[in-house]
Amino acid sequence: PVMTALTPLMVPEHFPNVPLIAVTRNPVFPRFIKIIEVKNKKLVELLRRKVRLAQPYAGVFLKKDDNNESDVVEDLNEIYQMGTFVQIHEMQDLGDKLRMIVMGHRRIRINKQLEVEPEEPENKQKVRRKQKRSKKEAEEEPGAKDQAVEVVLDPVAASSQEVLMVEVENVVHEDFQITEEVKALTAEIVKTIRDIIALNPLYRESVLQMMQAGQRVVDNPIYLSDMGAALTGAESQELQDILEETSIPKRLYKALSLLKKEYELSKLQQRLGREVEEKIKQTHRKYLLQEQLKIIKKELGLEKEDKDAIEEKFRERLKELVVPKHVMDVIDEELNKLGLLDNHSSEFNVTRNYLDWLTSIPWGKCSEENLELTRARAVLEEDHYGMDDVKKRILEFIAVSQLRGSTQGKILCFYGPPGVGKTSIARSIARALNREYFRFSVGGMTDVAEIKGHR
């Protein structure tokens, strides 16, 4: 990118024909600097040509539609008719766009649209310059001479054509006297600006950039009203209203109204920021106190860490149980592994569930079996009539256990439609053998791993 710093020129008091730059949201106020980027190819070429011709001037006008991002408009009705005459101080050529630093000088109003004539080849321009020198037309104004090459007035411009050049006239404010009302408005604006700066230090930099060196803003109501409007983040329509106001007392009053709104908004932002900050501080303080309380309780032995509490719970379960040695070895190994795992890891939950299952089994708790055939037969006959094959199989199991002196587990399979007595005969068999009856339903399970477990 090439940055071109333009030589300061005496800004002409009247410059009727200027390129039109359309901006959104914030208009340019006189005596204020603004950075503008231009991407439209035709407008970029026109501005480059104007700078080469030592005419670094343009008219900046606000678009009525804030959503329109274009640098140019196709109809003058798309922009407000009053804008600002600006001088291009610096221009940075970025190839496909221009970045310019412009300074506003005065208010202008559009009279009509002009048509831009294509740039002539360089050799033709040289011939024309020689002819002009031979005719000694030095008495003509430089601005008017150069513009004769650049633009041709077209009173009836095509509506579909982009508006690049316009004819403008200067807008002068109404005469006013420094009355008590103006002094009061000026003092109140200065006070409000100071209040805003006190609430938000970021405004201090904006004010320093806006104020020109060695100029007393308080003594200049015109500049002060524009500065008050430029400081605010008001709606584009409200800012344009101040730009179009020619009565200085009314302009001061409107600027003061916008500044008061900005002051109230700054106070609200400060209050909300303070509340959010206080809430964050309280949450952080509560968290720190809770962590300190945990450490204190741990030091006093009043509270243990999660892992210690889990291990203590599992060992408490095993106190009343007679756990076989090989099972106890597995439990100790899993407890050691649990202490090394992170609380939020998936393996931690798997290990904890496995230990929960291991410690929930009633190790060493056995009921005394009934091996008396007479009592078993009485219980079976008492609960059910018939079913001789089932009763005979149970009595045969008891008889074999009596002869062998030991009992082995058997699996009995009952099948049949609902309500024929499968569950009731199983409960009766458990009572006949004096064993604890436990029922768990596997209806709806399709995966064997859900019944057998994963470990």
Steps between C-alpha positions, in 0.01 A plus 500: 500500500621848408420785739484838331529802726351791309652848512283736706303732273300811558145368501292706254194670643292395200550167325172415326578163336619214724506118497224349713593251775205331670552382860286318757421553870723800579519817290818711492471823697699813406848523659501130583715225351363168377650190334304393192550191282380505139461178299296604196734485198359804320511712814854379580622605154322835528658576839845400372454735204390785726803454723731502197339827387567654845128502579490275812143595587175304522151520641403248769128431533311263730288222351141469617524119514752386764509150348629628165877440504574643153728803460282647224128537438294478183254771598538821698188403696703225670708755692432808710542818299720673757851372565856615565770637273818306589866522410699179447805527727649154443417227251612137528465307175424134580447395139132406503408777745609835637541586866487874556533733793266791433426816693165677488498873426145626448142398440384466139173423322452312173358697207510238226680197366792529255626258241865393508686514170751218436864592555678609182824335381818665624617628155167676439519665838851631414374647169207664674726645767728653230200652323378646825840646579521656151163667551619637838191410699671557830221726624267201543468334840709181536210300641263592218768432232579153630138414543429591138712200407351273763128551505216611276185634654206278426170636627314177420712209628398143437335351809678167462845663483708517816525847650872586510510880463261761634466875491481645851456832675625614838258505794546785745355505849265768619646801676488470876594696809683364805196523724456365850323198350795422272743539791290269718473237225874522434587461870261207540647324195854541640384368840326200343808414292712511817251273679511251211881502501500438877274196453678359195870590451482382137317822412804701616704377200214583264476854638877553474495383137208725414633817663733704285822626656478842656125540448265578786193292429295675767523829311370346177135385530495384136793263544381394847159390371660293226747346745219406738314323219813326369576361848169318532396167355155628407286381210601619154174695460569697821857582394383608155239722664777688684703524178203658319411744781605856407383667822791488746288512821279218370808304393652542848176382660481191277865416566440537875204261479715235329779550755256456788380173344861389463568592864204295624611209280854524643361498855289193418799322346712582805231373738452177305876449480529557875220250573651234273844554649359477854315180412815346354696603809240344731497175302880486499515583872243230579699245302824594680331478840354158417841373394657639817225338709568164336871529578430600863256213550746260347777623731270458801389156384137612470476439130679281254549516128257328269734208434569451870128507577426244227776267621381532860143416393612184319717383790213567742286259299764226521539518880213259579572269204730202468663569165713226337869587463504502120198733497660729759815523287290618205318756718830642635643523150192685371504739797865588435420563134202717598729725706721569197221579253355845432150553641364609161642215290277224364729230644441645848124440470551147364734409788266651759201307362702177502601555865140587586389168353779302672427646843122453465527119478421335840836326536497230772126528571332159448164361608485149658361255250209268580581140405200337675285322243191494721497880556579572134217272383258669741595848376465400133163333554381798702573752225391308187271217403629265233829576320629160608793506254628830641457395863666165429803676344543725807471212746750305290742796520468508883553126527818510289631790711438297819692203363794707368516733797534804273281706272567611146315774316238393250322689226132426448321627191125564513313604191138562428245776446446768765304400811571124506716524817863533389587771752294352786656152469847658500412687822366175650822314411707770673285468816528121492882523479510786755684717247452875449280575204611781267324594181643720223328554169689502170200575285591726207875436525662390176870545577658223707759747629223686684436189711854367531666835548797650314780387730 
